[in-house]
Amino acid sequence: MTVILYAGVLMSLLAFGCFAAVSNAAAEDMVKKIVVFHEEVGEDAIDAFAGEWASAGAMVVMKLPFINGLVLSVPTSIDTKAISNDPRVEYVEEDRGVELR
């Protein structure tokens, strides 16, 4: 019984490790972008925008209602200009890390 339990735990850890490796590989091909929409663009239109880009592999990381925007994780193959050409979008910025000293 103990051997079976250890084998089950080992298999779970191996499966999780394989899944984590696949997730990390996929994450390396993604970049975060901050998308700010024009003031008159409402939440429904922002949700529609996110849905349209989801079909291209983008994912909403966080909504930013205080600036009428989103943080999107997008494949590196998607150019910032392609996102910013949408008439609902005011501008797009790279989401850069901040280091406190």
Contacts in CASP RR format, 6 or more apart in sequence:
PFRMAT RR
TARGET T0000
AUTHOR 0000-0000-0000
METHOD contacts of the structure
MODEL  1
MTVILYAGVLMSLLAFGCFAAVSNAAAEDMVKKIVVFHEEVGEDAIDAFA
GEWASAGAMVVMKLPFINGLVLSVPTSIDTKAISNDPRVEYVEEDRGVEL
R
29 75 0 8 1.000
29 76 0 8 1.000
29 77 0 8 1.000
30 73 0 8 1.000
30 74 0 8 1.000
30 75 0 8 1.000
30 76 0 8 1.000
31 73 0 8 1.000
31 74 0 8 1.000
31 75 0 8 1.000
31 76 0 8 1.000
31 94 0 8 1.000
31 95 0 8 1.000
32 61 0 8 1.000
32 71 0 8 1.000
32 72 0 8 1.000
32 73 0 8 1.000
32 74 0 8 1.000
32 94 0 8 1.000
32 95 0 8 1.000
33 71 0 8 1.000
33 72 0 8 1.000
33 74 0 8 1.000
33 80 0 8 1.000
33 83 0 8 1.000
33 92 0 8 1.000
33 93 0 8 1.000
33 94 0 8 1.000
33 95 0 8 1.000
34 64 0 8 1.000
34 69 0 8 1.000
34 70 0 8 1.000
34 71 0 8 1.000
34 72 0 8 1.000
34 92 0 8 1.000
34 93 0 8 1.000
34 94 0 8 1.000
34 95 0 8 1.000
35 49 0 8 1.000
35 69 0 8 1.000
35 70 0 8 1.000
35 71 0 8 1.000
35 72 0 8 1.000
35 83 0 8 1.000
35 89 0 8 1.000
35 92 0 8 1.000
36 64 0 8 1.000
36 67 0 8 1.000
36 68 0 8 1.000
36 69 0 8 1.000
36 89 0 8 1.000
36 90 0 8 1.000
36 91 0 8 1.000
36 92 0 8 1.000
36 93 0 8 1.000
37 45 0 8 1.000
37 46 0 8 1.000
37 49 0 8 1.000
37 68 0 8 1.000
37 69 0 8 1.000
37 88 0 8 1.000
37 89 0 8 1.000
37 90 0 8 1.000
38 68 0 8 1.000
38 88 0 8 1.000
38 89 0 8 1.000
38 90 0 8 1.000
39 68 0 8 1.000
39 90 0 8 1.000
41 68 0 8 1.000
41 88 0 8 1.000
42 68 0 8 1.000
43 65 0 8 1.000
45 88 0 8 1.000
46 63 0 8 1.000
46 68 0 8 1.000
46 69 0 8 1.000
46 70 0 8 1.000
46 88 0 8 1.000
49 70 0 8 1.000
49 86 0 8 1.000
49 88 0 8 1.000
49 89 0 8 1.000
50 58 0 8 1.000
50 60 0 8 1.000
50 70 0 8 1.000
50 72 0 8 1.000
53 72 0 8 1.000
53 74 0 8 1.000
53 78 0 8 1.000
53 83 0 8 1.000
54 60 0 8 1.000
56 74 0 8 1.000
56 75 0 8 1.000
56 78 0 8 1.000
57 74 0 8 1.000
57 75 0 8 1.000
58 72 0 8 1.000
58 73 0 8 1.000
58 74 0 8 1.000
58 75 0 8 1.000
58 78 0 8 1.000
59 72 0 8 1.000
59 73 0 8 1.000
60 70 0 8 1.000
60 71 0 8 1.000
60 72 0 8 1.000
60 73 0 8 1.000
61 70 0 8 1.000
61 71 0 8 1.000
61 72 0 8 1.000
61 73 0 8 1.000
62 70 0 8 1.000
62 71 0 8 1.000
63 69 0 8 1.000
63 70 0 8 1.000
64 70 0 8 1.000
64 71 0 8 1.000
71 95 0 8 1.000
72 83 0 8 1.000
74 83 0 8 1.000
80 92 0 8 1.000
80 94 0 8 1.000
83 89 0 8 1.000
83 92 0 8 1.000
84 91 0 8 1.000
84 92 0 8 1.000
END
